[in-house]
Amino acid sequence: MQYAPHSSDTLCIEAEREKAPARPLPAPKAPSTVTTRQRVLVLDDDDDFRSVLADFLVTRFFEVTAVRDGAEGLREILKDPFDLIVCDMMMPQVSGEMFYWAVSRLRPAARLRFLFITGYQNDPTVQAFFQRVNATVLTKPFTLEAMNTAMHDVARKLRG
C-alpha cells in the first residue's frame, strides 16, 4: 500500500510486508466477544491519506471514526471519548494545535491520547508545540510499522 498526494509535500505509507521490516509486527488479535474495540479518531484533510490510516487501524481491530478537520473532530469528541486520537497538524479551519488545546479543555484526560502526524517537522512553531506537550509524533512519510510503534508509545504514556 503506498500513497502519494497531489500536493507539494510527498507522503508515503507502505505496508510492512512490502519493505520487509527489521522486526515483524505482532499479529493483530481479534477482539473477544466480551471486550469492546478501542475507539480511534483520525483527523486528516487529505481524503486518501485519511482512508489509508483508517483502513490500517481497522485491520488492527480498532473502531475508527475518520474526519477531515478539527471542527468535525470537535463534534466527535463532544459525543464520546476516544482511546487514541491520530491528528494531522495542518488542517483547514482548526489546526492540529488548536484542536489539541480545545480537546484539552473539553476532555483533559484525552491529552495523553494524541498521536500527531506532520510533514512540517522543520517548522520551529510546530516543534515548539510538540516539545511543550511532550507529543508522540510521526513525520511524513512513515511506514505502517512506525505507526504501530507510535501507537504503542501512546499506550505507554497512558499507563504512566
N, C-alpha and C positions, 0 to 999 in steps of 0.2 A: 504494500500500500504506500503510495507516495503522493505528496501534494505539493503543487507549486501554484501560488495565486497569480492573478493578473496584475498585481501591484508591483511597485519597485522593490520591495523587500522580499527576498525569496525565503519561503518557509517550506520545510520538508518534514514529513512524518513517514518513516519507513518501518514496516513491520519487522520485529526482531528476527523472524525466520529468513528474511532476505539478506540480512547482514551478518548472520552467524555471530551472535553476541558472545562476549568473553565468558559470561556465565548465564546459563539458561534461567528464564523466569520460572517461578513456581507455577505449576498448573493451577488454573483457577478452580476453586471448589464450588460446586453447585450449592445454592442456598438450601438449607434444610426446610422442611415444611413448618418447623416450629419458629425459626428466626425470620425476621424481616430483612429485606435488602437494605443496604445502606443507600442513602439518597445523595446524589451529586447534582450540583447546579453548575452548568457550564455556560460561561459568558464569552462570546467572541463575535465580532461583527462580520467576519468572513464566513459565509454560509458553508462553503466546502470544508474549511478547516474545522469549524464547529461540528459538522457532521462526522468527520473522521474521529475527532475526540470522543464524541458521544457514542459512536459505534464501538470504539475500543473499550470504553467504560462498560457498555452493555455486555461485551464479551467477558468482562471481569465480574459479571453478576451484580452490577450496581443498577439502581433505578435512577435514570438520568432525566433531568429537565434541562433543556438547552435553549438559551435565549440570545438575541443578537446585541443587546446593550445593557448598560447599568440600570436604566429606567425600568426595563422589563424585569431585570434581576431583582430590583427592589420590590416589585409587585409579588414576585415569587417568595422572597424572603419573608414578607408580611404574612403570607399564607401559612407557611410551615418552616421549621428549621431544616437545615441540611447537614449531612455528615462531612461533606467536602465541598468546597467552592473553588472551581477552576476558573480563574478570571484573567482575561486579556487586559493589558494596561491601557492601550489606545483604542477607545471606542467612541462612537458618536454620543451625543447628549450627556452621558455620565461616564467619565473615565474610570479606569480601574481603581485609581487612588480615591476619587470621590465616592465610588461605590463602597470601598473598604471602610471609609470613615462613616458613611451613612449606616452600614450594617453594624459597625461597632457601637453605634448609639442605639439602634433598634434591638440588636441581639448581641450584647457584649461577649457572650461565650463563643460566638462564631469567629472572633478574631483569629483564633488559632487554627481555624479550619480552611484557611486560604492557601491556594497554590496559584501563584501568579505566573503568567506566560507573557513574554515580551520579545519583540525584535529590536527594542531600543535599549539594549544593555549598556551602551556607552553614553547615554543621556545622564548628566550629573543629577538632574532633578529626580529622575526615576531611581537612580542608585541611592540617593539620599533617603527617599521614601522607603526603599527595601531595607536599608540599614536601620532606619527608625523603628520599623515594625517587626524586625527580625524575620523577614519573609522567606518562605520557601519559593524559589524562582526557577523556572525553566526558560532558557534562552532559545529562541527560534534560530535555526532549525533544531529540532531534537528528535530522538528516537522514541518509540513507544517503551522501550526498556528504561530510558531516562524518566519517562512519565511515571512508570511503575515505581521506580526508586524514589521519586519526589513524593508520590502518594504515601509511601512508607515513612518518609521523613515527617510529613504532616501528622501521621498517626503516632509517631514517637513524641512529637510535641504535645499532642493531646494527652498522652499517658503521663507526661510530666518529666 
